């Protein structure tokens, strides 16, 4: 196949990959809803040929999403080389969407579905999961976008994909401030994480215990302390330096996470504070991962 870089400069190619059971089917359906031409389980050797056919079709499809994973067996090993060829030889811009989940979640999903893991070879699901995680390590490192689906519903995964991959200007850059609770697990897709468990905890104030950082009484309590004010001053300076570095690197978003014990009070307060603080300089999102887990 001869190079036709002019024809392919405006192609948007998304490779959907990741752990089996992490949500690739939901992801592909979401891309279909966004107008992408989608293909499942495409062998890497056929990637260039497939793109050539799409570009020569009557509709000249420009937005393409391909699910490529370890179901391809030995063929999957050539995916890295095929992707490098697309950029260097054929002028196609591509990015990887990697779907992940923790081992416990994946094992549970396989047990619930009564399916066997494609790499387990008749053995335990965990054996296949661990083997797959090792095989995918380099691809994960190359991924521009990583979603951990351990604690999100299919609907929420769909919303993330639509938000991230809807048609938008090249200059859009998003800063996502996230709150979470360490007792519910680390925020695995964060670029930077700040542990704020050293701040005074409203949980031990009876009238504040069942409220969250979205309530004025709680946020006022967290923000009034000297150590909180010092932390805010130092983090503000850090973010003024750090966020532009991520933007200049070419990232479409940066995820800054604050963790406290339960993800209800201190982390929520700080995510809200900085989300509002930087909304004039950047497009900001505020996500409270564990706030729905509070018990009244």
N, C-alpha and C positions, 0 to 999 in steps of 0.2 A: 504494500500500500504506500502510495506517495504522500509526502507531507503536503497539507493544504491549510497552513496556519491561519490564513485570512478567514477561511470559512469557519474556523472553530474558535476564534477568539472570544465570542460571546456565549459560548456554551456554559451552562451551569450544571456541573456533574457532582452529585452527592453520593458517596459510597456509604451505605448503611451496613454496619457490621457490629460485632460485639458478641457477648456471651449468649449462648442458646438459652432461651427462656427469659431474656431480659426485655423483650418487647419489640423485636424487629418487625413482626407482622403488623402491630399497631402503627409503628413508624411508617411502614410502606403505605398503609391505607391513608395516613395523614398526608403524605407527600402526594398521593393521588388526588386528594381533595384540594391541594394547592396548585394542581394543574401540571405536576411533573408526570412525565412518562416513566412508569416504574416497571422494573423487571426483577424477578426473584431468582436467587441462586445462579447467578451468571458466572460461568468459568472465566478466570482472569484472561486466558488466552484469546477469548472471544470479545474482550472489552473494546479493543480498537475497531474490530470489524463491526460490532454492534453500533458504536458511535457513528461510523461511516454510513451505515444504512439509515440511521435516524436522521442524519444531516442531509442525506440525499432524498429522503422521503418528501412527498408533496407538501406536507405540513411543516417541514424543516423544524423539527422539534429541538428546542434549545434548553429546556429544563428537564434533566434526566436524573432519576434516582435508581441505584442498583443495589440490591441486597447481595452481599458477597460474604460468605462465612465458611466455617470449617466443614460444612456438608460437602464442599467440593473436594475433600480429601487432599491428595497430594497436589492437585491443581491449585489449591489455595496458597501454596508456598510461593507461587510466582506472582502473587498480587502486588507486592511491593515494587517489583521490577516493572510490572505493567503500568502502574500508576506513575512511576518516575518517567517512563517512556512518554506518557501522555503529555506531561508538562514540558519535557526537554525536547522531544522530537516533533510532536504534533500540535503544540501550542494550546492544549486544552487545560483550562483551570479546573481544579477539583478540590474537594475537601472531604474529610471523613467524619461521619457521625457515629460515635461509638456508644453502644448501649451496654451498661454494666449493672450488676446487682451483687449483693454479698452472697457468699456460698450458702448460708442458711436459707435465704429467700429462694435461691435457685433450686435447692434440694426440695423445698416445700412445694414449689410450683410443679416440679416433675412428679412428685408423689400425688399431687392433686389431679394432674392430667393423666396419670397412669402411663405416661410415655417414657421411653428409655432415652438416655442421653446419647447423641450420635457418636461420641467418642468413648463411651463406657464399655463397649464391646461385650455387652451382657453382664457387666459388673455393676458396682454401686454407682449411683449418679454422681456422688462426690468425686469419684476417681476421674470420671469424664470431665467434670467441671474444672478440676485442678489441671488436667492436661490441656484443656482448651484455654484456660487463663494464661498458661505459659506460651502456647502457640500464638496468642493474640497480643502479647506484651509489646512488640514493636509497633503494631498497628495502633494500639492504644496511645503509645507515645507520640504518634504522628497525628492523632485526631485533633481537629480544631474545636470540636464540640463533644463533650462527654456528658451523658445523662445517667445518673444512678437511679434505677427504678425500684429500688428495694422498698421504699416507703411511699411511692406515689401510685395513684390509680391510672388505668389506661386513659381515662378522660384527661387527667392532668398531664400525662405524657403527650397526648395529642395537642393540648393547649401550648405546651412548651415548644413543640415543633412548629406549630403555626406561627407563634410569636417570633421565633428565630428565623424561619425560612420564608416568610411572606415577602413579596416583592417590596424592597425598600431602597433608599438611596445608599450609595457606597460609603457615605460619610457617617451613617448612623452608628453610634457607639453607645453601649448601654452599661451602666454600673448597677449591678444587682446587689443590694445589701440584704443579707439573709440572717435570720435568727434561728437558733436550734438549741436543743438540750443535749448535753453530753450523755445523759443516761439513756437517750434514745439512739445513740450512735453519732459518729463524726459526720460532718457535712462533706462528703467525699469529693464533690465536684467544685469545691471552693478553691479559688486561687490563693487566698490568704485567710487564715483563721485567727481570731483573737479570743482568748479565754478570759471572760470577765467575771468568773466566779469569785474573785477576790473582793468585788464590790458588795456593799451591804445588801442583804437579801430581803425584799419585801415579803417573801413567803412566811417569815416568822412574825409578821405583823398581822394579827387576826383579821382586821378589817380589810387588809390588802391581799390576803392569801389566795382568795378565789378570784381575784381580778387579774388583769394582764397589763403588760406595758402599753397597751392601746388605751387604757384608762388613765385619765389625767392624774388621779391620785397616786398611781403607781409610778408613772414617769416622773412626776415631781419629786417623789421620794428618792428615786434612783439618781436623779440629776442634781439633787441638792448637796451631795457630799463632796468634800474637797478632793478626794481621790478620783471621783468621777469627773470633776471639772478639769483636773490635771490630765487625766486620760484623754478627754475630749480635745484639749489643746494640743497634746502631742500627736494624737491620731490625725487631727485636722492637718497639721504640718506634713505628716507622713503621706496622707492621701493626696495632698496638693502636689507632692513630688511623684508618688507612685502611680496614680491613675493615668497621667499623661504618658508614662513609659509603656504601659500596656497598650494604650491607644496607638502610640507611635510604632509599636511592634506589629500592628496590623490586626490585633484581636478585635472581634466584633463586640465582645463584652468582657467584663471582669466581675468575678463573684467574690465579694468580701463578706465573710461570715463572722458572726458573733455568737459565742456559745456560753450558756450558763448551765445550771444543773438540769432544769426541766424545760427550758425554752419558753418560759411564760412571762418573766418579768424583766430582768436586767438585759438580756440579749435583745428582746423585743424593743425595749426602750431605746437602746443604742442604734439598732437598725433603723428605727423610725427617725431618730434624731439625724443621723448622717444621710439618710435618704432625702430628707427635707433640706439638709444643709447644702447638698451638692446638686439640687435639682435645677438651679439656674445655670450651672456650668455644663451639665451632662443630662442625657436622658437617664433617669434613675428608676429602678424597680425595687420594691420592698417585698420580700417574701418571708413569711413566718412559718417555717416548716412544721413545727410541733405545737403550735398554739391550739390546734383543734384537739390535742390530747389531754387538755386540762380536765380535771375531775372536780365537779361541784359537790 
